[in-house]
Amino acid sequence: MSVMRGAEPFLLPGNEQGVLLVHGFTGSPAEMKLLGEYLHSQGYTVLGVRLCGHGTHVRDMTPTTWPYWYGAVEDGYHILKGLCKEISVIGLSMGGLLSLKLAVEYPVAKVAALSAPIYLYERRLPLLPIYRLFRNYMPKKRKRFVDIDPLYSVGYDHTPLKSLESLLDFIKHVDKLLPLVNVPAFIAQSRLEHTVRPESANHIFDRIASVDKQLYWLEKSGHIITLDMERDQLFEQLKQFLANRQV
């Protein structure tokens, strides 16, 4: 198993405040690295994990399911726990759901869920069992970001349908856990993206039990808001959130 160039996990040592970064479904740590480098410049110790089956070959993802992906997040938490006194977690897309689950089950200081899915735009999802009868993968479009190095946007250009079924199960699983989230929370979502429906952010925000919670909207970005045109504003908001200050 060879890791794709740019898809490697990363550790950026800093102070005793740790931030665990979790990428999305079919993505890789690359999509979190710009954010990681920014937070590291603010002094944080940052770890970007690589979820099982990701960042190598799409065939490696097919036998994996959400407990494998969550296991990688747990491993990352324990690594940071050995380096830091306090750990916050930030996840993108499915990584946001993994982060919310971690915040329920482990001592996490703060949690941020970016573009986290509850409701999806894909209209063919009800037909997924039928599609699986005659194909294992479906092609997917990956947005090209012209203003950054392509190594910050490394991921698969196909979706394993078996893994997609597990993602749908995981969405239901995390939805049931949302009322147990009680740490400070930051929810971010673009209004214009075409993967996750914006009402997902409202749903998560309303369901979590956190008293200290923020809902931040982006107006021009796509799904991968850590790389898109409003990333600088997002990073600033996350910096303020982690520092417990309002912008």
NUDREN-979753 format. One record per residue (C-alpha): x, y, z; residue in one letter. Coordinates in nm, 4 decimals. Layout:
// NUDREN-979753
{{X, Y, Z}, 'A'}
...
// end
This chain:
// NUDREN-979753
{{0.0000, 0.0000, 0.0000}, 'M'}
{{0.1640, 0.3206, -0.1209}, 'S'}
{{0.0369, 0.6568, 0.0040}, 'V'}
{{-0.0303, 0.9133, -0.2676}, 'M'}
{{0.2073, 1.2072, -0.2728}, 'R'}
{{0.0523, 1.4816, -0.0625}, 'G'}
{{-0.1875, 1.2448, 0.1173}, 'A'}
{{0.0429, 1.1648, 0.4073}, 'E'}
{{-0.0682, 1.2339, 0.7654}, 'P'}
{{0.1128, 1.5265, 0.9220}, 'F'}
{{0.2243, 1.6368, 1.2682}, 'L'}
{{0.3217, 1.9983, 1.3318}, 'L'}
{{0.4619, 2.0308, 1.6862}, 'P'}
{{0.3744, 2.3423, 1.8831}, 'G'}
{{0.2452, 2.4215, 2.2302}, 'N'}
{{0.0419, 2.2080, 2.4710}, 'E'}
{{-0.2852, 2.2933, 2.2983}, 'Q'}
{{-0.3477, 2.0287, 2.0363}, 'G'}
{{-0.5782, 2.0371, 1.7346}, 'V'}
{{-0.6782, 1.7157, 1.5613}, 'L'}
{{-0.7754, 1.7626, 1.1948}, 'L'}
{{-0.9966, 1.5064, 1.0198}, 'V'}
{{-1.0467, 1.4985, 0.6419}, 'H'}
{{-1.3528, 1.3897, 0.4492}, 'G'}
{{-1.4923, 1.0900, 0.2606}, 'F'}
{{-1.2582, 0.9869, -0.0289}, 'T'}
{{-1.0312, 1.2806, 0.0601}, 'G'}
{{-0.6972, 1.2877, 0.2393}, 'S'}
{{-0.5067, 1.4901, 0.5025}, 'P'}
{{-0.4028, 1.7211, 0.2177}, 'A'}
{{-0.7367, 1.9040, 0.2270}, 'E'}
{{-0.6734, 1.9938, 0.5923}, 'M'}
{{-0.3078, 2.0911, 0.5636}, 'K'}
{{-0.3493, 2.4609, 0.4794}, 'L'}
{{-0.5651, 2.4948, 0.7893}, 'L'}
{{-0.3118, 2.2921, 0.9851}, 'G'}
{{-0.0254, 2.5153, 0.8781}, 'E'}
{{-0.2266, 2.8228, 0.9720}, 'Y'}
{{-0.3120, 2.6905, 1.3191}, 'L'}
{{0.0485, 2.5826, 1.3700}, 'H'}
{{0.1558, 2.9413, 1.2944}, 'S'}
{{-0.0686, 3.0421, 1.5856}, 'Q'}
{{0.1253, 2.8105, 1.8151}, 'G'}
{{-0.0914, 2.4973, 1.8218}, 'Y'}
{{0.0329, 2.1410, 1.7944}, 'T'}
{{-0.1553, 2.0044, 1.4935}, 'V'}
{{-0.2107, 1.6461, 1.3799}, 'L'}
{{-0.3801, 1.5642, 1.0492}, 'G'}
{{-0.4852, 1.2000, 1.0429}, 'V'}
{{-0.5294, 0.9770, 0.7379}, 'R'}
{{-0.8460, 0.7703, 0.7579}, 'L'}
{{-0.8236, 0.3986, 0.6810}, 'C'}
{{-0.8496, 0.3196, 0.3110}, 'G'}
{{-0.7880, 0.6807, 0.2087}, 'H'}
{{-0.4973, 0.8407, 0.0278}, 'G'}
{{-0.3678, 0.5233, -0.1391}, 'T'}
{{-0.5850, 0.3563, -0.4050}, 'H'}
{{-0.9624, 0.3607, -0.4134}, 'V'}
{{-0.9607, -0.0216, -0.4004}, 'R'}
{{-0.8142, 0.0047, -0.0503}, 'D'}
{{-1.1203, 0.1962, 0.0657}, 'M'}
{{-1.3769, -0.0602, -0.0500}, 'T'}
{{-1.3387, -0.3037, 0.2443}, 'P'}
{{-1.3441, -0.0218, 0.5024}, 'T'}
{{-1.6472, 0.1027, 0.6934}, 'T'}
{{-1.7081, 0.3831, 0.9399}, 'W'}
{{-1.5682, 0.2001, 1.2484}, 'P'}
{{-1.2330, 0.1791, 1.0656}, 'Y'}
{{-1.2420, 0.5510, 0.9872}, 'W'}
{{-1.3368, 0.6363, 1.3434}, 'Y'}
{{-1.0585, 0.4125, 1.4730}, 'G'}
{{-0.8053, 0.6281, 1.2885}, 'A'}
{{-0.9487, 0.9365, 1.4595}, 'V'}
{{-0.9240, 0.7668, 1.7987}, 'E'}
{{-0.5610, 0.6774, 1.7259}, 'D'}
{{-0.4912, 1.0404, 1.6388}, 'G'}
{{-0.6522, 1.1560, 1.9604}, 'Y'}
{{-0.4316, 0.9262, 2.1680}, 'H'}
{{-0.1187, 1.0454, 1.9854}, 'I'}
{{-0.2031, 1.4084, 2.0620}, 'L'}
{{-0.2967, 1.3177, 2.4183}, 'K'}
{{0.0632, 1.2143, 2.4727}, 'G'}
{{0.1834, 1.5549, 2.3518}, 'L'}
{{-0.0757, 1.8044, 2.4697}, 'C'}
{{-0.2773, 1.8989, 2.7767}, 'K'}
{{-0.5840, 1.9994, 2.5773}, 'E'}
{{-0.7236, 1.8709, 2.2485}, 'I'}
{{-0.9766, 2.0261, 2.0130}, 'S'}
{{-1.0953, 1.8552, 1.6958}, 'V'}
{{-1.1901, 1.9986, 1.3570}, 'I'}
{{-1.3360, 1.7868, 1.0785}, 'G'}
{{-1.4399, 1.8465, 0.7199}, 'L'}
{{-1.7458, 1.6783, 0.5671}, 'S'}
{{-1.7554, 1.3199, 0.6999}, 'M'}
{{-1.4614, 1.4269, 0.9147}, 'G'}
{{-1.7004, 1.6691, 1.0838}, 'G'}
{{-1.9261, 1.3806, 1.1812}, 'L'}
{{-1.6287, 1.1821, 1.3078}, 'L'}
{{-1.5240, 1.4848, 1.5115}, 'S'}
{{-1.8690, 1.5218, 1.6665}, 'L'}
{{-1.8656, 1.1555, 1.7680}, 'K'}
{{-1.5201, 1.1991, 1.9206}, 'L'}
{{-1.6461, 1.4993, 2.1196}, 'A'}
{{-1.9150, 1.2781, 2.2720}, 'V'}
{{-1.6869, 0.9892, 2.3617}, 'E'}
{{-1.3567, 1.1539, 2.4621}, 'Y'}
{{-1.2475, 1.4599, 2.6653}, 'P'}
{{-1.2383, 1.7175, 2.3853}, 'V'}
{{-1.2090, 2.0885, 2.4611}, 'A'}
{{-1.3856, 2.2140, 2.1474}, 'K'}
{{-1.5258, 2.0707, 1.8259}, 'V'}
{{-1.5722, 2.2196, 1.4789}, 'A'}
{{-1.7720, 2.0517, 1.2026}, 'A'}
{{-1.7201, 2.1976, 0.8549}, 'L'}
{{-1.9557, 2.1049, 0.5685}, 'S'}
{{-2.0786, 1.8087, 0.7748}, 'A'}
{{-2.3489, 1.6024, 0.5994}, 'P'}
{{-2.6909, 1.5194, 0.7333}, 'I'}
{{-2.8822, 1.5883, 0.4120}, 'Y'}
{{-2.7189, 1.5280, 0.0722}, 'L'}
{{-2.8002, 1.6601, -0.2744}, 'Y'}
{{-2.7374, 1.3263, -0.4497}, 'E'}
{{-3.0765, 1.2173, -0.5848}, 'R'}
{{-2.9599, 0.8673, -0.6752}, 'R'}
{{-2.8967, 0.7578, -0.3179}, 'L'}
{{-3.2286, 0.5677, -0.2894}, 'P'}
{{-3.1115, 0.3602, -0.5876}, 'L'}
{{-2.7777, 0.2732, -0.4285}, 'L'}
{{-2.8666, -0.0952, -0.3634}, 'P'}
{{-2.9541, -0.1330, -0.7318}, 'I'}
{{-2.6354, 0.0399, -0.8511}, 'Y'}
{{-2.4324, -0.1940, -0.6331}, 'R'}
{{-2.5680, -0.4931, -0.8245}, 'L'}
{{-2.3688, -0.4024, -1.1345}, 'F'}
{{-2.0916, -0.1644, -1.0284}, 'R'}
{{-1.8544, -0.1113, -0.7389}, 'N'}
{{-1.7484, 0.2480, -0.8054}, 'Y'}
{{-1.8905, 0.5681, -0.9416}, 'M'}
{{-1.6817, 0.8529, -1.0851}, 'P'}
{{-1.6831, 1.1797, -0.8946}, 'K'}
{{-1.5757, 1.5285, -0.9893}, 'K'}
{{-1.3026, 1.6906, -0.7834}, 'R'}
{{-1.2892, 2.0681, -0.7912}, 'K'}
{{-0.9582, 2.2158, -0.9026}, 'R'}
{{-0.8316, 2.5075, -0.6962}, 'F'}
{{-0.6194, 2.7220, -0.9255}, 'V'}
{{-0.4646, 2.9396, -0.6532}, 'D'}
{{-0.3073, 2.6616, -0.4450}, 'I'}
{{-0.0621, 2.3775, -0.4996}, 'D'}
{{-0.2447, 2.0624, -0.6218}, 'P'}
{{-0.0776, 1.8723, -0.3367}, 'L'}
{{-0.3260, 2.0419, -0.1027}, 'Y'}
{{-0.6113, 1.8726, -0.2879}, 'S'}
{{-0.5335, 1.5026, -0.3118}, 'V'}
{{-0.8119, 1.2443, -0.3126}, 'G'}
{{-0.9953, 0.9805, -0.5090}, 'Y'}
{{-1.1808, 1.0511, -0.8320}, 'D'}
{{-1.4133, 0.7546, -0.7756}, 'H'}
{{-1.6496, 0.6681, -0.4903}, 'T'}
{{-1.6643, 0.3073, -0.3614}, 'P'}
{{-2.0348, 0.2328, -0.3363}, 'L'}
{{-1.9922, -0.0131, -0.0496}, 'K'}
{{-1.8181, 0.2553, 0.1544}, 'S'}
{{-2.0881, 0.5050, 0.0581}, 'L'}
{{-2.3463, 0.2762, 0.2168}, 'E'}
{{-2.1438, 0.2825, 0.5368}, 'S'}
{{-2.1267, 0.6629, 0.5249}, 'L'}
{{-2.5065, 0.6793, 0.5048}, 'L'}
{{-2.5306, 0.4490, 0.8074}, 'D'}
{{-2.2806, 0.6683, 0.9908}, 'F'}
{{-2.4839, 0.9827, 0.9265}, 'I'}
{{-2.7795, 0.8178, 1.1025}, 'K'}
{{-2.5531, 0.7011, 1.3840}, 'H'}
{{-2.4110, 1.0486, 1.4506}, 'V'}
{{-2.7518, 1.2150, 1.4202}, 'D'}
{{-2.8607, 1.0138, 1.7244}, 'K'}
{{-2.5503, 1.1295, 1.9151}, 'L'}
{{-2.5918, 1.5019, 1.8479}, 'L'}
{{-2.7924, 1.5751, 2.1668}, 'P'}
{{-2.4926, 1.4423, 2.3636}, 'L'}
{{-2.2517, 1.7017, 2.2206}, 'V'}
{{-2.2064, 1.9568, 2.4999}, 'N'}
{{-1.8629, 2.1131, 2.4433}, 'V'}
{{-1.8147, 2.4481, 2.2650}, 'P'}
{{-1.8977, 2.3885, 1.8986}, 'A'}
{{-1.8405, 2.5682, 1.5695}, 'F'}
{{-2.0511, 2.4699, 1.2675}, 'I'}
{{-1.9578, 2.6065, 0.9242}, 'A'}
{{-2.1354, 2.5587, 0.5934}, 'Q'}
{{-2.1404, 2.7131, 0.2465}, 'S'}
{{-2.4793, 2.8113, 0.1091}, 'R'}
{{-2.3743, 2.7440, -0.2512}, 'L'}
{{-2.2188, 2.3980, -0.2438}, 'E'}
{{-2.3720, 2.1022, -0.4265}, 'H'}
{{-2.2771, 1.8069, -0.2038}, 'T'}
{{-2.4221, 1.8789, 0.1398}, 'V'}
{{-2.7525, 2.0570, 0.1724}, 'R'}
{{-2.7220, 2.3750, 0.3831}, 'P'}
{{-3.0028, 2.2628, 0.6130}, 'E'}
{{-2.7539, 2.0064, 0.7463}, 'S'}
{{-2.5765, 2.2839, 0.9362}, 'A'}
{{-2.9012, 2.4129, 1.0855}, 'N'}
{{-2.9945, 2.0598, 1.1872}, 'H'}
{{-2.6623, 1.9974, 1.3637}, 'I'}
{{-2.6647, 2.3384, 1.5304}, 'F'}
{{-3.0178, 2.2895, 1.6627}, 'D'}
{{-2.9627, 1.9308, 1.7795}, 'R'}
{{-2.6391, 1.9644, 1.9743}, 'I'}
{{-2.6672, 2.0446, 2.3441}, 'A'}
{{-2.3731, 2.2856, 2.3562}, 'S'}
{{-2.4492, 2.6168, 2.5230}, 'V'}
{{-2.1518, 2.7798, 2.3527}, 'D'}
{{-2.2113, 2.7184, 1.9822}, 'K'}
{{-2.1653, 2.9148, 1.6623}, 'Q'}
{{-2.3095, 2.8737, 1.3132}, 'L'}
{{-2.0961, 3.0364, 1.0434}, 'Y'}
{{-2.2099, 3.0668, 0.6811}, 'W'}
{{-1.9910, 3.1051, 0.3739}, 'L'}
{{-2.1450, 3.2635, 0.0675}, 'E'}
{{-1.9141, 3.1781, -0.2257}, 'K'}
{{-1.7398, 2.8480, -0.1503}, 'S'}
{{-1.7983, 2.4909, -0.2592}, 'G'}
{{-1.7908, 2.1826, -0.0387}, 'H'}
{{-1.4192, 2.1840, 0.0482}, 'I'}
{{-1.4280, 2.5103, 0.2399}, 'I'}
{{-1.0776, 2.4575, 0.3799}, 'T'}
{{-0.9395, 2.5146, 0.0289}, 'L'}
{{-1.1899, 2.7423, -0.1400}, 'D'}
{{-1.1936, 3.1177, -0.1883}, 'M'}
{{-1.3221, 3.2062, 0.1595}, 'E'}
{{-1.0708, 2.9924, 0.3455}, 'R'}
{{-0.8889, 3.2897, 0.4981}, 'D'}
{{-1.2082, 3.4152, 0.6602}, 'Q'}
{{-1.2860, 3.0624, 0.7805}, 'L'}
{{-0.9383, 3.0196, 0.9286}, 'F'}
{{-0.9729, 3.3501, 1.1148}, 'E'}
{{-1.3076, 3.2426, 1.2561}, 'Q'}
{{-1.1605, 2.9114, 1.3695}, 'L'}
{{-0.8673, 3.0902, 1.5314}, 'K'}
{{-1.1056, 3.3090, 1.7275}, 'Q'}
{{-1.3204, 3.0094, 1.8210}, 'F'}
{{-1.0245, 2.8129, 1.9542}, 'L'}
{{-0.9067, 3.1213, 2.1447}, 'A'}
{{-1.2604, 3.1660, 2.2835}, 'N'}
{{-1.3004, 3.5148, 2.1386}, 'R'}
{{-1.5772, 3.6436, 1.9140}, 'Q'}
{{-1.4915, 3.8168, 1.5857}, 'V'}
// end
